[in-house]
Amino acid sequence: MKLKYFISALIVAGVVVGAWAAKDPVLMTINNKPVKVSEFEYLYKKNLEQQVTKESLDEYVERFVNYKLKVAEAERLGYDTLPRIVNELAGYENEMLTPFLVDTELQEQLVREAYDRMTKNVNISHLMLARGKDKAEDNAQIARMDSIRNCILSGENFNDLVMKYSIDRSKVNNKGEYSFISSGMFPYSFEYAAFSTPVGELSKPIVTDYGIHLIRVNGVRPDEGTVEVAHILRLFPRENLTDSAKLAVKAQIDSIYACIQAGEDFEELAKKVSQDRGTARNGGKLPAFGRSRMVKPFEDVAFSLGDGEISQPFETAYGYHIVKKFSHNPVPTFDEARPVIEQKIKSDERSMMPIESKTKQILAEQNYKKNDKLHDYLMKELNKHGGFDSTFVTDVIAKSNFTMFTYANNHKSPLSNMVKLLNPKAKYANNDIAAAEIEANVDVVAKQEIVKYYSDNLIELNPDYRNLMNEYRDGTLLFEVMNNEVWKKAKSDDDALKQRFNENPGKYTWDAPHFKGIMVCAKNDSILNEVKKAMSQLVSMPEDTITTKLNKKFGQNIKMVRVISKKGENEMVDYIAFGGNKAESAYKGYPIYEKLLGRVIAQPEEMSDVKGLVSSDYQDALEQQWMDGLHKRYKVNINQKVLKQLKAIYK
């Protein structure tokens, strides 16, 4: 991005504002606009981090003043009001706002927590009750699960209670014993309980969309990573699985195994004979998997094989398999796993946790206080109206100025702000319940209203955000004004560049001869020979005429490249001009090349030979002339007392 020239790191979290975080005095005024210590320190500290040789504070102050003068000029010229700039800054503001509405510490904690779970497997037993139809029934089921938990803690057998109460259909086969599970197999709340409950202990009741759960942790082991395998499967018949039917399938798999031992290709056999049609087309290859992702006999064989090894036929509940192992992959490093973990967090219940945590912090920072008289007010109005109905919502709530809560500098939120959250058709048993249900919406309104207030005023409330936005805004304006006032002029004013070159004949010199000319690159030798023949008839013509005619005649069959280069800078030039070894062409599709026009010269002959140097020199002169004018136009006042204090800190 163009602004990287000025701003090497736009996203900086947790920047320490400095010694005057509370007072934040004005360090200087430029064109009567104050610059506070916090802004200066923010940029100075970033500058120190990027400096190889440490710059003194006095040196930086001079550069900082020049920087702010350029921004002041950009504002005078109205760049900050250009629709393109306004839209760019608004887009950046929206983009940068998001991290300030998220608890980044909790976000990082969740990522590291998830990675820690990736490194281990947990052996669990499980009991599940059904969810209720509403919150009251849910609470009753949670209480029931608590009773079951207390029975287990008192000595009753876990498995017996699973068989008696659990609605998990797998209990028929496992009596609640799940064996080892790995990260990512279950909803977050279930997984969190399984991995955080100590070995030998019971979790508290856990609520998921699937039910209410109780987990006993039986053991922990390191995660073994994943394996990549292919398999050939011969299925058992779905009905009438007799011993003779199993023997027939065993004979089929043994015959296939004999073919593999005789040298037939495993993948080709899988395509032909495997009855796992989902993998057969890919030579039997399965996606990489870890422990507890496949039936146990299959995973045990897959993990026991060495890389490249093929198993003997073995049985699972589905049929007989032969497995070929390709590789074993250990648990990835934290940095490798981070992108996958972050994407997973975005897609489950954890995605809202950092936002909710930050929202609580914002409400506390903004002094959110509910009106403790709200319930009495609602009861009074409900009794007066005769209860809750649609007209109570439209005639009382929607028109009420009664304060629900206060925040910030005594901002008041009226009850009418809640009206959109209420269901006018709701039915309540009595006015006390109706008032309680209305009050339950206060926190919802407060979160919406106070977070919006915080977002709208963040530039005043948060110094990190303010410094970040000021930096980006000023950097954008700086680029625009520098581009228009200096860079474009230095690049496009050829007459001024030629004059500068001619007036300084000894300034723009080389330390070694350069080849100056044109290379021609061709698609093959025959085309290059045709170019040489054409050149014999054009050699007396001006250079531009020659290149125009050759382009017209040969089109895409050739590429002409204008170069000016000393020995060692370009391998192709070294070969055609300085006697170097022949190098491969740098231009794809044009492998044959040769000098078309040109010669070796000792020193620059015209401005275009050193245009980059002349442009840079002219640019510096233009900028200095421009800066002299800015210093005359704008008044700069530096608070020497504050500057002295800064020097004492950064000496």
Stockholm file with secondary structure:
# STOCKHOLM 1.0

chainA/1-651         MKLKYFISALIVAGVVVGAWAAKDPVLMTINNKPVKVSEFEYLYKKNLEQQVTKESLDEYVERFVNYKLKVAEAERLGYDTLPRIVNELAGYENEMLTPFLVDTELQEQLVREAYDRMTKNVNISHLMLARGKDKAEDNAQIARMDSIRNCILSGENFNDLVMKYSIDRSKVNNKGEYSFISSGMFPYSFEYAAFSTPVGELSKPIVTDYGIHLIRVNGVRPDEGTVEVAHILRLFPRENLTDSAKLAVKAQIDSIYACIQAGEDFEELAKKVSQDRGTARNGGKLPAFGRSRMVKPFEDVAFSLGDGEISQPFETAYGYHIVKKFSHNPVPTFDEARPVIEQKIKSDERSMMPIESKTKQILAEQNYKKNDKLHDYLMKELNKHGGFDSTFVTDVIAKSNFTMFTYANNHKSPLSNMVKLLNPKAKYANNDIAAAEIEANVDVVAKQEIVKYYSDNLIELNPDYRNLMNEYRDGTLLFEVMNNEVWKKAKSDDDALKQRFNENPGKYTWDAPHFKGIMVCAKNDSILNEVKKAMSQLVSMPEDTITTKLNKKFGQNIKMVRVISKKGENEMVDYIAFGGNKAESAYKGYPIYEKLLGRVIAQPEEMSDVKGLVSSDYQDALEQQWMDGLHKRYKVNINQKVLKQLKAIYK
#=GR chainA/1-651 SS CGGGGTCSCCCCCSCCCCTTTTTCCEEEEETTEEEEHHHHHHHHHHHHHHCSSCCCHHHHHHHHHHHHHHHHHHHHTTGGGCHHHHHHHHHHHHHHHGGGGSCHHHHHHHHHHHHHHHTEEEEEEEEEECCCSSHHHHHHHHHHHHHHHHHHHTTCCHHHHHHHHCCCTTHHHHTTEEEEECTTSSCHHHHHHHHHSCTTCBCCCEECSSCEEEEEEEEEEECCCEEEEEEEEEECCSSCCCHHHHHHHHHHHHHHHHHHHTTCCHHHHHHHHCSCHHHHTTTTBCCCEETTSSCHHHHHHHHHSCTTCBCCCEECSSEEEEEEEEEEECCCCHHHHHHHHHHHHHTSGGGGHHHHHHHHHHHHHTTCEECTTHHHHHHHHHHHHTSCSHHHHHHTGGGCCCEEEEETTTEEEEGGGGGGGSCTTCCCSSHHHHHHHHHTTHHHHHHHHHHHHHHHTHHHHCHHHHHHHHHHHHHHHHHHHHIIIIIHHHHHCHHHHHHHHHHCTTTSCCSSCEEEEEEEEESSHHHHHHHHHHHHHHTTSCHHHHHHHHHHHHGGGEEEEEEEEETTSCHHHHHHHSCCCCCCCSSTTCCEEEEEEEEEESSCCSGGGGHHHHHHHHHHHHHHHHHHHHHHHSCEEECHHHHHHHHHHCC
#=GC SS_cons         CGGGGTCSCCCCCSCCCCTTTTTCCEEEEETTEEEEHHHHHHHHHHHHHHCSSCCCHHHHHHHHHHHHHHHHHHHHTTGGGCHHHHHHHHHHHHHHHGGGGSCHHHHHHHHHHHHHHHTEEEEEEEEEECCCSSHHHHHHHHHHHHHHHHHHHTTCCHHHHHHHHCCCTTHHHHTTEEEEECTTSSCHHHHHHHHHSCTTCBCCCEECSSCEEEEEEEEEEECCCEEEEEEEEEECCSSCCCHHHHHHHHHHHHHHHHHHHTTCCHHHHHHHHCSCHHHHTTTTBCCCEETTSSCHHHHHHHHHSCTTCBCCCEECSSEEEEEEEEEEECCCCHHHHHHHHHHHHHTSGGGGHHHHHHHHHHHHHTTCEECTTHHHHHHHHHHHHTSCSHHHHHHTGGGCCCEEEEETTTEEEEGGGGGGGSCTTCCCSSHHHHHHHHHTTHHHHHHHHHHHHHHHTHHHHCHHHHHHHHHHHHHHHHHHHHIIIIIHHHHHCHHHHHHHHHHCTTTSCCSSCEEEEEEEEESSHHHHHHHHHHHHHHTTSCHHHHHHHHHHHHGGGEEEEEEEEETTSCHHHHHHHSCCCCCCCSSTTCCEEEEEEEEEESSCCSGGGGHHHHHHHHHHHHHHHHHHHHHHHSCEEECHHHHHHHHHHCC
//
